[in-house]
Every structure is written in C-alpha cells, then in structure tokens.
C-alpha cells in the first residue's frame, strides 16, 4: 500500500494555571495517536524510529499543511512536539501527549482554540484528509478548565450481526459539572473531511455519552454506500467526532471505528470485575456498557480493577489493550489463556481527585507482536500487520476523593455522669467511614483519670473498653477523657486522625455501694461515723439496714460557696480539715491556694462538706 497518512486519533483539552479566579494562563494538552512506521515519526534530533515511552518526536508539515494550533486570540504556533506515552506495535501506532502554555490578553472573552493538520491514515472513511480538534477557553472566574476525554484510540465493533452496537465515549469535567454530549459539527471534522453519515453513526446519548453505530449494512454487504456531494461513496471504518460541554467550555475528540465483518474466527468479549468490596460492588462481573457501578477510590489507597477476556474459540489465547492509564497505575501479569484476567492497580494521589475512566479491550493476538516492516528503500510504504479480532471497549468509572477522617461509632454520648465507687464501662469504637480500605487504630489522646484502664477487644484495633471505678477522691471530678482514631500509614498517603472527648463528671457527695459495704465501712473512708451518714440519708429507716449493691448513699451535704469564704473559715465552721475538703471536692482548690485566700473564683459553686469528719482518722484509713 502507498500512502503518507499518519494521524489516527486525537483530543484537546485545557486547564487553568494559577488562581482559578483571575489567572489568564492556561495549559493545553493534546493526546494523539500516529502511525508508528511513518517516516516522519522519528526521535527528535535523529532518524531513529520511536521505540519507547518518554521519547520525543516532532510533527512536521504533511501535504504542504503544517500542524497549526491557533489559540483564538490571534496567536498561533506551528511547533508540535509529542512525548511518547506508549507504543502499540500490533496496530503500528504510537500514542503521546503535547503540552502548550499560553497567556490570553484578558479573562472576559470566550476564546476558541483550534488545532489543524494533515493527514488521516489510509483505510478509513476520511483517509488522507485533514484533522481539526477544537476546544473553547472560558476564563470566567472559578472555571478550572475544559472537559477531558479518555478512551481507546481505536474502537473495533462487532459487525457479524445486523445490529446497532453501542459503546461509551467517556469524558470527565474538571469542575465535576454535568456533561452534555453531541455529535461533532461538520466543521469539527476538518478541511475536506466528511462528517460520519447518520445512517451509520446514529448518534450519541447527550447524558451518558454512549455512542450508537448501526452495523446492518456492513453485515449485509460488507460495505455501506451513501450519497455525498451528489455521488455515491463507500463508508468503511468511519471517523467519528464527538463534542462534550460542561456548560462553560467544550472540547472534541476525533477517532475512527473499525468494522469487524463476519469471518472464520470469533470476536472476543471483555468483562469488568469490580473490587471485592464494598457493596454494591462485591466482585460484580459485567459485560454491559454501563452496568458497572461507579467505583469510589480514596487518595493514598490502592484500588483494584480487573478485566477478563474470553473467546468462544477455545484454543484461542486472549490479551488486553488499554486506554491511557492514570499516572501511578500499574498492570499486573496476565493470568490464564482463555479466559484470561489482568488487574490494574492504582494508588491515586490527592492531586488526582475527581472522575477518571480506565478502559480496555480484549484482543485475540498478543498486542506486543509487531508488523512486518517495509523493504529497505521502499517509499510511502506501510508495514503489513497481523490480522486480529478485538472486543468493543468497556470502561471502569472511578471517582477519586480525599481520604476521609475516621469517625467514632461509640460512644454516642459526649457527657457522662457517674458516681464514686461505681464501675463505668464505656465501649469506644471507631470506623474509617466510607473508606472501607482504611484500617483504623484507637489510642488514648490525653491523661486519663487515675485508676482507669483500657481493655482491648480481641482481634480489633478499632475498638476497646474504657473501664473506671472512681475512688473517694474523685467526687466532683469534671474533665474530658479523650481518644484518638488514626488511619493506616501508607506511602504517599496523608494519614487522617480524629479525636473524640467525653466530658466525665463524678457526682459530688454521692457514693455507690459496693459488695458487702455498710454505712459504717463507708463512713470510715471519710473519717466519719455510720450515725452521721444515717442522718444524711433520712430515707433510711435504720442505720443497720442492709445496703443494696449499687445503691446511692449521700456522704456529705452540698454547700454553696460565698466569695468571702476561705478554707480556714470552712474547716473551723464545719469542724473538718482541708485534707477532707480536698478529698470530697476533686481539684477544687489549687495547690497554691492558702487557707486564708478567699474562694472568690469558686463563688456560687457547690462544695461537698461532711462536718465533724477527718479523713484518715478512723481505723487508720488514708
């Protein structure tokens, strides 16, 4: 075959650089695919063919038409450098990206950027014709950039039955806005390029981006004829241009569709296998265009996407081809022959938050196989490539969000009241929230009261019990008891943590009866007598009546502090000691407070007082 066409696929998008409210600088990115064997596709500065990712080649003029990027403000450039992203030797194709930085004169105008060049590859509806990619640049305050397409450079359809075939033309909005799809205008196809006939390319769903193509005529006759400019022309492998807008900016994608006619070999199929959790995914397997639910991924956490290829020709091996994968993703080894599976692992970063599409197709020949090169000295020759059958593309839609902070499930109360000598058991349980992949660990976040303990729950790092029985010195205790839930550490991951505090209050002047306790034994703890305690608990008929475990007993009475009070006055007035008052009123008196200092800071507060008592006097209790 003799031809000089080289263009296969392309799409152009832009993003704002700097402040999204005021910046007039943008970065335009063009993803494009080219015929690898074209004599002009060589490593920059050499005549060597492109062989690996990261190499750079320059796109020069073809058929007297320079590649020309017009920014829409009167400025333009013919410099078109492509950095190689990947090679697809089976299809004689190289895929790469080009980046352009441009400053617009103001942010008040809607600019239309256009990239034109020549020429499309042979074997398509618009062979050897020009290409035009378009995007509108809207620099209104708050606009981050245009929508962006991400799909397979070439789409193969099953034309072995007279049906309408459908596949998704996936795009994402930089501002997470709703997208509207439409077929590209005739202008969007480029100079002399023919718009895809509506009898074949029947349309794109404006909401879902699902494109429908009628394969009936290809099935019946192997080709389609339509009237174009007053004459009959044959439609084969049509070029398709789709436009998408988010209401502020639009962009286009240009690709071609390979019609696979009935033949001796079958066409493989591709299934998507969802991650093993959570619901509603649970390892869901589907071959349908949009049956796979959206997969939520979290920054810093691996997401596993599995593809399965099958072929009804049981002796046929099946392989995989992919769209441009997001930065940081890796493909695992192919497992099996037919069926075969391959897993894509991706740990998205916070900078990759937003919507992504990861698309693939199954193919019945090893995509690493190369085409047969042209003979030395051949002019305008294209290599002979192996024939193959390929499935229609299927895509995972992945939404990347920031790793959320852990949440506390228990306790639900933020204020708890308890009593001296009453055991308090509080379950503390945390969760990673929506991020089922995170592992949360609980720890103590501040100094807990003396005598309290943490009781682990076997096999669980995200829950334990706080256990505390306040002693006699904790009457009136009123402080926060805090816990911290921390997510798992990982490479490139921002570890999140959450702190929960519960305000613990121990009721003053009240004692919870323990096993076997009596008024006498309780009185001894506070340097008093059972008669005095009986007098404080007037509802009891006799000081000798048995106490029920858990019953509450008053061990003093509440006195409202006056601004003129001091400790010396109170100890004399109520025949007690400072030590007794300090035991009965936890942390009420600062260490620097002298007996003669006024209690003005405590004015209006309630103090527990047990007159005629002396802690440590009776029975040597201290």
C-alpha positions as CSV (number, residue, x, y, z in Angstrom):
1,X,0.0,0.0,0.0
2,X,1.2,3.5,-0.8
3,X,0.1,6.5,1.4
4,X,1.5,9.2,3.6
5,X,-1.3,9.5,6.2
6,X,-0.2,9.3,9.8
7,X,-3.0,10.7,12.1
8,X,-5.2,8.1,13.9
9,X,-6.8,9.8,16.9
10,X,-6.8,12.9,19.0
11,X,-8.4,15.1,21.6
12,X,-7.6,18.5,23.0
13,X,-8.3,19.9,26.5
14,X,-7.1,22.7,28.7
15,X,-6.7,23.6,32.4
16,X,-6.1,26.9,34.1
17,X,-2.7,27.6,35.6
18,X,-2.6,29.6,38.8
19,X,-5.5,31.3,40.5
20,X,-8.8,29.9,39.2
21,X,-10.4,33.3,39.8
22,X,-8.0,35.6,38.0
23,X,-5.4,33.7,36.0
24,X,-5.2,34.3,32.2
25,X,-2.7,31.5,31.7
26,X,-3.7,28.0,30.5
27,X,-2.1,24.7,29.7
28,X,-3.5,23.0,26.6
29,X,-2.9,19.2,26.4
30,X,-3.3,17.2,23.1
31,X,-3.4,13.5,23.3
32,X,-2.8,12.0,19.9
33,X,-2.1,8.7,18.1
34,X,0.0,8.3,15.0
35,X,1.2,5.7,12.5
36,X,4.4,4.4,14.1
37,X,6.1,3.4,10.9
38,X,5.5,6.8,9.2
39,X,8.9,8.1,8.0
40,X,8.4,11.4,9.8
41,X,7.8,9.8,13.2
42,X,11.4,9.6,14.5
43,X,13.1,10.5,17.7
44,X,13.9,14.2,17.7
45,X,17.4,15.0,16.5
46,X,17.8,11.6,14.9
47,X,16.5,9.5,12.2
48,X,15.9,6.6,14.6
49,X,12.3,5.2,14.9
50,X,10.4,5.8,18.1
51,X,10.9,2.8,20.4
52,X,9.9,3.7,24.0
53,X,7.9,5.8,26.4
54,X,9.3,9.3,27.1
55,X,10.9,9.8,23.7
56,X,10.0,13.0,21.8
57,X,9.2,13.4,18.1
58,X,8.2,16.5,16.2
59,X,5.2,16.6,13.9
60,X,6.1,18.4,10.7
61,X,4.2,19.5,7.6
62,X,2.4,16.9,5.5
63,X,0.9,17.5,2.1
64,X,2.0,21.2,2.4
65,X,-0.1,21.6,5.6
66,X,1.8,22.5,8.8
67,X,0.3,21.4,12.1
68,X,-1.2,24.7,13.4
69,X,-2.5,25.5,16.9
70,X,-4.5,28.7,16.8
71,X,-5.3,29.9,20.4
72,X,-8.2,32.1,19.2
73,X,-6.7,35.4,20.2
74,X,-4.7,35.9,17.1
75,X,-1.7,34.0,18.4
76,X,-0.7,30.6,17.0
77,X,2.1,28.1,16.8
78,X,3.3,25.5,14.3
79,X,5.5,23.8,16.8
80,X,4.1,20.4,17.6
81,X,6.2,18.1,19.8
82,X,4.8,14.8,21.1
83,X,6.1,13.0,24.1
84,X,5.6,9.2,23.7
85,X,3.2,7.7,26.3
86,X,3.1,4.1,24.8
87,X,3.6,2.0,21.7
88,X,1.1,-0.3,20.2
89,X,3.2,-2.2,17.6
90,X,0.4,-4.6,16.6
91,X,-1.5,-1.6,15.2
92,X,1.5,0.3,14.0
93,X,0.6,3.0,16.4
94,X,2.3,5.4,18.9
95,X,0.3,7.4,21.4
96,X,1.6,10.6,23.0
97,X,0.9,13.9,24.5
98,X,1.7,17.5,23.7
99,X,1.6,20.4,26.1
100,X,1.3,24.1,25.3
101,X,1.3,27.1,27.7
102,X,-0.4,30.2,26.6
103,X,-1.3,33.6,28.2
104,X,-4.6,35.2,27.0
105,X,-4.9,39.0,26.9
106,X,-7.9,39.0,29.3
107,X,-10.3,36.7,31.0
108,X,-13.5,38.4,29.8
109,X,-13.6,36.8,26.3
110,X,-14.6,33.2,25.2
111,X,-11.7,32.0,23.1
112,X,-11.9,29.1,20.6
113,X,-8.7,27.2,20.2
114,X,-8.2,25.0,17.1
115,X,-5.6,22.5,16.0
116,X,-5.4,21.6,12.3
117,X,-3.1,19.3,10.5
118,X,-2.8,16.6,7.8
119,X,-3.3,13.7,7.2
120,X,-5.5,10.9,8.4
121,X,-4.3,7.3,7.9
122,X,-5.3,5.0,5.0
123,X,-8.1,2.5,5.4
124,X,-10.6,4.9,6.9
125,X,-13.6,6.9,5.8
126,X,-11.6,10.1,5.7
127,X,-8.2,8.7,4.5
128,X,-5.6,11.3,3.6
129,X,-7.8,14.2,4.7
130,X,-7.2,17.0,7.3
131,X,-7.9,16.9,11.0
132,X,-9.4,19.6,13.2
133,X,-9.5,19.5,17.1
134,X,-11.4,22.2,18.9
135,X,-11.9,23.5,22.5
136,X,-13.4,26.7,23.9
137,X,-11.4,28.5,26.5
138,X,-13.6,30.2,29.1
139,X,-11.6,32.1,31.7
140,X,-14.6,33.4,33.7
141,X,-13.8,33.4,37.5
142,X,-13.9,29.9,39.0
143,X,-13.6,27.9,35.8
144,X,-10.8,25.4,36.2
145,X,-10.6,24.0,32.7
146,X,-12.5,22.2,29.9
147,X,-13.9,18.7,30.0
148,X,-11.5,15.9,29.0
149,X,-12.0,12.7,27.0
150,X,-10.2,9.4,27.9
151,X,-10.9,6.4,25.6
152,X,-9.3,3.9,23.3
153,X,-7.6,5.5,20.3
154,X,-9.3,3.0,18.0
155,X,-12.6,1.3,18.6
156,X,-13.5,-2.1,17.0
157,X,-17.1,-3.1,16.6
158,X,-18.7,-6.5,16.1
159,X,-20.4,-6.3,12.7
160,X,-21.1,-10.0,12.5
161,X,-24.7,-9.4,13.2
162,X,-27.2,-6.8,11.8
163,X,-27.4,-4.8,15.0
164,X,-26.8,-1.4,16.5
165,X,-23.7,-1.5,18.6
166,X,-23.0,0.9,21.4
167,X,-20.0,1.9,23.4
168,X,-19.2,4.7,25.8
169,X,-17.2,7.8,24.8
170,X,-16.1,8.7,28.3
171,X,-15.3,12.2,29.4
172,X,-14.8,14.0,32.7
173,X,-15.4,17.5,33.9
174,X,-12.6,19.3,35.7
175,X,-15.1,21.1,37.9
176,X,-17.2,18.0,38.4
177,X,-20.1,19.5,36.5
178,X,-22.7,17.7,34.5
179,X,-21.7,17.0,30.9
180,X,-23.7,17.1,27.7
181,X,-22.6,15.2,24.6
182,X,-23.3,15.8,21.0
183,X,-22.1,14.8,17.6
184,X,-19.3,17.0,16.2
185,X,-20.3,19.5,13.6
186,X,-19.1,19.2,10.0
187,X,-16.5,21.9,10.8
188,X,-15.1,19.8,13.6
189,X,-14.0,17.1,11.1
190,X,-11.5,19.2,9.3
191,X,-10.9,20.5,5.8
192,X,-12.2,18.1,3.2
193,X,-13.1,15.5,5.8
194,X,-16.5,14.0,5.6
195,X,-18.9,14.0,8.5
196,X,-19.9,10.5,9.6
197,X,-23.3,9.6,7.9
198,X,-26.2,9.5,10.4
199,X,-27.4,6.2,8.8
200,X,-24.3,4.6,10.2
201,X,-23.3,6.7,13.2
202,X,-26.8,7.1,14.6
203,X,-25.9,9.4,17.5
204,X,-24.6,9.9,21.0
205,X,-26.7,10.0,24.1
206,X,-26.4,13.5,25.4
207,X,-26.3,12.4,29.1
208,X,-24.3,9.2,29.2
209,X,-22.0,9.7,26.2
210,X,-23.0,6.2,24.8
211,X,-22.4,6.3,21.0
212,X,-24.5,4.1,18.7
213,X,-23.5,2.7,15.4
214,X,-25.7,0.7,13.0
215,X,-23.7,-2.2,11.6
216,X,-26.6,-3.5,9.5
217,X,-25.3,-2.6,6.0
218,X,-21.8,-3.8,6.9
219,X,-23.2,-7.1,7.9
220,X,-25.3,-7.5,4.7
221,X,-22.8,-6.3,2.1
222,X,-19.5,-5.7,3.7
223,X,-19.7,-2.0,3.0
224,X,-22.2,0.9,3.0
225,X,-22.8,3.5,0.3
226,X,-24.2,6.9,1.0
227,X,-24.7,10.0,-1.2
228,X,-22.0,12.6,-0.5
229,X,-21.8,15.8,-2.6
230,X,-24.1,14.2,-5.2
231,X,-22.2,11.0,-5.7
232,X,-22.2,7.5,-4.1
233,X,-19.3,6.9,-1.8
234,X,-18.5,3.8,0.3
235,X,-18.5,4.1,4.1
236,X,-15.9,2.0,5.8
237,X,-14.2,2.4,9.2
238,X,-15.9,5.8,9.8
239,X,-14.2,8.7,11.6
240,X,-16.3,10.0,14.4
241,X,-16.1,13.4,16.1
242,X,-17.9,13.8,19.4
243,X,-18.2,17.1,21.4
244,X,-18.8,17.5,25.1
245,X,-19.6,20.6,27.2
246,X,-19.9,21.3,30.8
247,X,-22.0,24.5,30.2
248,X,-18.9,26.7,30.2
249,X,-16.4,25.1,27.9
250,X,-16.5,22.3,25.2
251,X,-13.9,20.0,23.7
252,X,-13.9,17.5,20.8
253,X,-12.5,14.0,20.3
254,X,-11.7,12.5,16.8
255,X,-11.3,8.8,16.4
256,X,-12.2,6.1,13.9
257,X,-14.2,2.9,14.2
258,X,-13.1,-0.5,12.7
259,X,-16.0,-2.6,11.5
260,X,-15.2,-6.3,12.0
261,X,-17.1,-8.3,9.4
262,X,-18.2,-11.9,9.6
263,X,-15.3,-14.2,9.4
264,X,-13.9,-17.6,10.3
265,X,-12.8,-16.6,13.8
266,X,-14.9,-15.3,16.6
267,X,-14.6,-11.9,18.3
268,X,-13.5,-12.0,21.9
269,X,-15.5,-10.3,24.7
270,X,-14.4,-8.3,27.7
271,X,-15.8,-8.3,31.2
272,X,-15.3,-5.9,34.1
273,X,-14.7,-7.4,37.5
274,X,-15.3,-5.0,40.4
275,X,-13.2,-4.8,43.5
276,X,-14.1,-7.3,46.2
277,X,-15.8,-4.7,48.4
278,X,-17.8,-2.8,49.3
279,X,-21.4,-3.3,48.4
280,X,-22.9,-2.9,45.8
281,X,-19.6,-4.0,44.1
282,X,-18.6,-7.2,45.9
283,X,-16.8,-8.5,42.9
284,X,-19.6,-7.8,40.4
285,X,-18.8,-9.1,36.9
286,X,-20.5,-7.5,33.8
287,X,-20.0,-7.1,30.1
288,X,-22.7,-4.4,29.6
289,X,-21.8,-0.9,28.6
290,X,-22.9,0.9,31.8
291,X,-23.8,-1.8,34.3
292,X,-20.7,-1.4,36.4
293,X,-21.4,1.0,39.3
294,X,-19.2,3.9,39.9
295,X,-16.1,2.9,41.9
296,X,-15.1,5.3,44.7
297,X,-11.4,5.4,45.3
298,X,-9.6,7.2,48.1
299,X,-6.4,9.2,47.8
300,X,-3.5,7.1,49.1
301,X,-5.3,3.7,48.9
302,X,-5.0,1.1,46.2
303,X,-8.0,0.3,44.0
304,X,-8.0,-3.0,42.1
305,X,-9.7,-3.1,38.7
306,X,-9.8,-6.5,37.0
307,X,-10.5,-7.2,33.3
308,X,-11.4,-10.7,32.0
309,X,-11.2,-11.7,28.3
310,X,-12.9,-14.7,26.7
311,X,-13.1,-16.1,23.2
312,X,-15.6,-18.8,22.0
313,X,-12.7,-20.3,20.0
314,X,-11.5,-22.3,22.9
315,X,-8.0,-22.8,21.5
316,X,-7.5,-19.1,21.0
317,X,-5.5,-17.0,23.5
318,X,-6.8,-13.6,24.5
319,X,-5.0,-10.5,25.6
320,X,-5.7,-6.9,26.6
321,X,-5.3,-3.3,25.3
322,X,-5.8,-0.2,27.3
323,X,-6.6,3.5,27.1
324,X,-4.2,5.9,28.6
325,X,-3.9,4.8,32.3
326,X,-3.7,7.4,35.1
327,X,-0.3,8.3,36.5
328,X,0.8,5.8,39.2
329,X,-1.2,2.9,37.9
330,X,0.3,-0.5,37.0
331,X,-0.8,-3.5,35.1
332,X,-0.2,-6.9,36.6
333,X,0.7,-10.1,34.7
334,X,-2.0,-11.7,32.5
335,X,-3.4,-14.7,34.4
336,X,-4.7,-17.6,32.2
337,X,-5.1,-18.0,28.5
338,X,-8.8,-18.2,27.7
339,X,-10.4,-16.9,29.7
340,X,-7.6,-14.6,30.9
341,X,-7.6,-11.9,33.5
342,X,-5.4,-8.9,34.2
343,X,-5.5,-6.5,37.1
344,X,-4.8,-2.8,37.1
345,X,-3.7,-1.5,40.5
346,X,-3.8,2.2,41.2
347,X,-3.0,4.3,44.3
348,X,-4.4,7.7,43.4
349,X,-3.0,10.8,45.0
350,X,-4.9,13.8,46.4
351,X,-3.9,15.8,43.3
352,X,-5.8,13.2,41.2
353,X,-9.2,13.8,42.9
354,X,-12.1,13.7,40.5
355,X,-13.5,11.4,37.9
356,X,-11.4,9.0,35.8
357,X,-12.2,6.4,33.2
358,X,-10.0,3.3,32.8
359,X,-10.9,1.5,29.6
360,X,-9.7,-1.7,27.9
361,X,-10.5,-4.1,25.1
362,X,-9.8,-7.8,24.6
363,X,-7.8,-8.9,21.6
364,X,-7.1,-12.4,20.2
365,X,-3.4,-11.8,19.4
366,X,-0.5,-10.7,21.6
367,X,-0.5,-6.8,21.3
368,X,3.3,-6.9,21.6
369,X,3.6,-8.5,18.2
370,X,5.0,-6.2,15.5
371,X,4.0,-5.6,11.9
372,X,6.2,-6.7,9.1
373,X,8.4,-3.8,8.1
374,X,8.7,-2.4,4.6
375,X,11.6,-3.4,2.4
376,X,14.6,-1.2,2.6
377,X,14.3,1.8,0.4
378,X,10.5,1.5,-0.1
379,X,8.7,4.8,-0.5
380,X,5.5,5.6,1.3
381,X,5.1,2.0,2.4
382,X,3.0,0.9,5.3
383,X,4.0,-2.4,7.1
384,X,1.8,-5.4,6.9
385,X,0.3,-6.0,10.3
386,X,-1.2,-9.3,11.6
387,X,-5.0,-9.6,11.4
388,X,-6.8,-9.8,14.7
389,X,-10.3,-9.6,16.3
390,X,-10.9,-7.2,19.1
391,X,-13.8,-6.7,21.5
392,X,-15.7,-3.5,22.0
393,X,-14.2,-1.3,24.7
394,X,-15.5,-1.3,28.3
395,X,-14.6,1.2,31.0
396,X,-14.5,1.5,34.8
397,X,-15.6,4.9,36.1
398,X,-13.6,5.7,39.1
399,X,-14.2,8.7,41.4
400,X,-11.2,9.7,43.5
401,X,-11.9,11.5,46.7
402,X,-9.8,12.7,49.6
403,X,-9.2,10.1,52.3
404,X,-11.8,10.9,54.9
405,X,-11.1,11.3,58.6
406,X,-12.0,8.4,60.8
407,X,-15.4,8.6,62.6
408,X,-16.4,7.4,66.1
409,X,-19.3,5.0,66.3
410,X,-19.3,4.7,70.1
411,X,-19.8,6.3,72.5
412,X,-22.6,8.4,71.2
413,X,-22.9,10.4,74.4
414,X,-20.5,13.3,74.8
415,X,-21.3,13.9,78.5
416,X,-21.4,11.1,81.1
417,X,-22.2,11.3,84.8
418,X,-21.1,8.6,87.2
419,X,-20.6,8.1,91.0
420,X,-17.8,7.4,93.3
421,X,-17.3,3.6,93.6
422,X,-19.5,2.8,90.6
423,X,-17.8,0.9,87.8
424,X,-18.1,2.7,84.4
425,X,-17.6,0.6,81.3
426,X,-17.7,2.6,78.1
427,X,-17.2,1.0,74.6
428,X,-15.1,3.1,72.3
429,X,-15.3,2.1,68.6
430,X,-14.1,3.9,65.5
431,X,-14.5,3.4,61.8
432,X,-12.8,4.6,58.6
433,X,-16.2,5.8,57.4
434,X,-16.7,5.4,53.7
435,X,-13.2,4.3,53.1
436,X,-13.5,0.6,53.7
437,X,-9.9,0.0,52.7
438,X,-8.5,2.0,55.6
439,X,-7.5,0.3,58.9
440,X,-8.2,2.5,62.0
441,X,-6.3,2.2,65.2
442,X,-7.6,3.6,68.5
443,X,-5.3,5.2,71.2
444,X,-5.6,7.3,74.3
445,X,-5.4,11.0,73.5
446,X,-4.9,12.7,76.9
447,X,-4.2,11.8,80.5
448,X,-6.9,9.6,81.8
449,X,-8.0,9.6,85.5
450,X,-6.0,7.6,88.0
451,X,-7.3,4.0,88.2
452,X,-8.9,3.9,84.8
453,X,-7.8,1.2,82.3
454,X,-8.2,0.4,78.6
455,X,-9.4,-3.2,78.0
456,X,-8.7,-4.4,74.4
457,X,-11.2,-6.2,72.3
458,X,-9.5,-9.3,71.0
459,X,-8.6,-9.1,67.3
460,X,-9.7,-5.4,67.0
461,X,-7.6,-2.3,66.7
462,X,-10.6,0.0,66.2
463,X,-12.4,-0.7,69.5
464,X,-11.7,-1.1,73.2
465,X,-13.4,-0.5,76.5
466,X,-12.7,2.3,78.9
467,X,-13.1,1.0,82.4
468,X,-13.1,3.1,85.6
469,X,-14.3,2.9,89.1
470,X,-13.8,6.4,90.6
471,X,-12.3,6.4,94.1
472,X,-13.3,8.5,97.1
473,X,-11.0,11.4,95.9
474,X,-12.9,11.8,92.7
475,X,-16.2,13.4,93.9
476,X,-16.8,16.4,91.7
477,X,-14.3,15.3,89.0
478,X,-15.2,17.1,85.8
479,X,-12.7,16.7,82.9
480,X,-12.6,15.4,79.4
481,X,-11.5,11.9,78.7
482,X,-10.2,11.8,75.1
483,X,-9.5,9.1,72.4
484,X,-7.8,9.3,69.0
485,X,-8.7,7.2,65.9
486,X,-5.9,7.1,63.4
487,X,-5.9,5.8,59.8
488,X,-3.3,3.4,58.4
489,X,0.1,4.7,57.3
490,X,0.9,4.2,53.6
491,X,3.4,5.5,51.0
492,X,2.2,8.8,49.7
493,X,-0.8,8.8,51.9
494,X,-2.0,11.6,54.1
495,X,-2.8,9.9,57.4
496,X,-6.0,11.2,58.9
497,X,-7.0,11.2,62.6
498,X,-10.0,12.2,64.7
499,X,-10.1,12.9,68.4
500,X,-13.2,12.3,70.5
501,X,-13.6,13.7,74.0
502,X,-16.2,12.7,76.6
503,X,-16.8,15.0,79.5
504,X,-16.8,12.9,82.6
505,X,-18.4,14.1,85.8
506,X,-18.4,12.3,89.1
507,X,-21.4,13.4,91.2
508,X,-20.3,15.1,94.5
509,X,-21.4,13.8,97.9
510,X,-22.8,10.5,96.5
511,X,-21.3,7.0,96.9
512,X,-22.3,3.9,95.0
513,X,-22.5,1.0,97.4
514,X,-20.1,-1.9,96.7
515,X,-20.4,-5.6,97.5
516,X,-20.7,-6.1,101.3
517,X,-20.4,-2.4,102.2
518,X,-22.3,-0.9,105.2
519,X,-22.8,2.7,106.4
520,X,-20.1,2.0,108.9
521,X,-17.5,0.9,106.3
522,X,-18.3,3.8,104.1
523,X,-18.2,6.3,106.9
524,X,-14.7,5.0,107.8
525,X,-13.5,6.0,104.3
526,X,-14.3,9.7,105.1
527,X,-13.3,9.9,108.7
528,X,-16.9,9.9,109.9
529,X,-19.4,7.6,111.6
530,X,-22.4,5.5,110.5
531,X,-24.7,7.6,112.6
532,X,-23.7,10.8,110.7
533,X,-24.2,9.0,107.4
534,X,-27.6,7.8,108.6
535,X,-28.5,11.3,109.4
536,X,-27.5,12.4,105.8
537,X,-29.7,9.6,104.3
538,X,-33.1,10.4,106.0
539,X,-35.0,8.0,103.8
540,X,-33.4,5.0,105.6
541,X,-35.4,3.6,108.5
542,X,-32.4,2.2,110.4
543,X,-28.6,2.6,110.3
544,X,-28.3,-1.2,110.5
545,X,-30.5,-1.9,107.4
546,X,-28.5,-3.8,104.7
547,X,-27.4,-1.7,101.7
548,X,-28.1,-2.9,98.2
549,X,-25.2,-3.1,95.8
550,X,-25.3,-0.1,93.5
551,X,-27.5,1.9,95.9
552,X,-26.5,5.6,96.2
553,X,-25.6,6.9,99.6
554,X,-25.0,10.6,100.5
555,X,-21.6,11.1,102.2
556,X,-22.0,14.8,102.8
557,X,-24.1,17.8,102.0
558,X,-23.8,20.5,99.4
559,X,-22.7,23.9,100.4
560,X,-22.8,27.0,98.1
561,X,-19.5,28.8,98.3
562,X,-19.5,32.5,99.0
563,X,-17.0,34.9,97.7
564,X,-15.8,35.8,101.2
565,X,-15.2,32.1,102.3
566,X,-11.8,30.7,102.8
567,X,-10.6,27.3,103.8
568,X,-9.7,28.3,107.3
569,X,-13.2,29.6,107.9
570,X,-14.8,26.5,106.5
571,X,-12.7,24.0,108.4
572,X,-13.4,25.8,111.7
573,X,-17.1,26.3,110.9
574,X,-17.7,22.7,110.0
575,X,-15.2,21.0,112.2
576,X,-13.3,19.4,109.4
577,X,-9.9,19.5,107.7
578,X,-8.5,20.9,104.5
579,X,-7.5,17.3,103.5
580,X,-11.1,16.1,104.0
581,X,-12.4,19.0,101.9
582,X,-9.9,18.2,99.1
583,X,-10.9,14.6,99.1
584,X,-14.6,15.4,98.9
585,X,-14.1,18.1,96.1
586,X,-11.7,16.9,93.4
587,X,-9.4,19.6,92.1
588,X,-11.5,22.4,93.5
589,X,-8.6,24.0,95.4
590,X,-5.4,24.9,93.5
591,X,-2.2,23.8,95.3
592,X,-1.1,27.5,95.6
593,X,-4.3,28.4,97.5
594,X,-3.6,29.2,101.2
595,X,-6.1,28.6,103.9
596,X,-6.7,32.3,104.2
597,X,-7.1,33.1,100.5
598,X,-10.7,33.9,99.5
599,X,-12.5,31.4,97.4
600,X,-13.8,34.2,95.1
601,X,-13.2,32.0,91.9
602,X,-15.4,29.3,93.4
603,X,-18.2,31.7,94.4
604,X,-21.6,30.2,93.6
605,X,-20.2,26.7,93.1
606,X,-21.3,23.8,95.2
607,X,-18.9,22.2,97.7
608,X,-19.3,18.8,99.4
609,X,-18.9,19.1,103.1
610,X,-19.0,16.4,105.8
611,X,-19.0,18.2,109.2
612,X,-17.1,16.7,112.1
613,X,-15.0,14.5,109.9
614,X,-11.4,13.9,109.4
615,X,-10.2,11.7,106.5
616,X,-7.6,9.2,107.8
617,X,-8.6,9.4,111.4
618,X,-10.8,6.4,111.8
619,X,-9.2,3.0,111.6
620,X,-6.1,4.3,110.1
621,X,-7.7,5.0,106.7
622,X,-5.7,7.3,104.5
